[in-house]
């Protein structure tokens, strides 16, 4: 286990996520100018391609990736 990062989801709930479970990060583009960009963190067990959970956050994916670089 490498470590954990804290993520605040779109409902303002904090999650401590094991970085080893992060499978990928994708974006949901805003439909209107008033909407915000949403980053979706897909969680999977190491070595598996099946996603077991998604967490949606307003944090920009580039910021998430910068925070994950610490654990490489």
BELZI-V286295 format. One record per residue. RES is the residue in one letter. PSI is psi in whole degrees, 0 to 359 (none if undefined). D_CENTER is the distance of its C-alpha to the mean C-alpha in Angstrom with 1 decimal. Layout:
res = <RES RES>
psi = <PSI PSI>
d_center = <D_CENTER D_CENTER>
//
This chain:
res = <X X X X X X X X X X X X X X X X X X X X X X X X X X X X X X X X X X X X X X X X X X X X X X X X X X X X X X X X X X X X X X X X X X X X X X X X>
psi = <121 316 183 149 151 128 136 119 180 341 11 31 132 140 137 113 130 122 336 341 349 115 313 168 127 171 146 116 147 142 327 172 335 336 155 155 136 130 135 122 118 127 137 152 146 131 358 149 358 121 129 346 155 143 127 133 156 357 134 139 327 324 320 315 323 319 329 335 333 330 7 none>
d_center = <17.4 16.2 14.4 11.9 9.6 9.7 7.2 9.4 8.8 11.2 13.9 13.8 13.2 11.8 10.1 10.8 8.6 10.8 9.6 12.0 10.1 7.1 9.0 7.6 5.6 8.1 9.7 12.0 15.0 17.0 20.2 22.3 22.6 22.0 18.6 15.4 12.9 9.7 6.4 5.3 2.8 6.4 8.0 11.6 14.5 15.6 18.0 17.3 16.1 15.8 12.4 13.1 10.3 7.6 5.9 6.7 6.9 9.6 8.4 9.3 7.5 10.6 10.2 6.9 8.9 11.9 10.8 10.0 13.5 15.2 14.6 16.1>
//
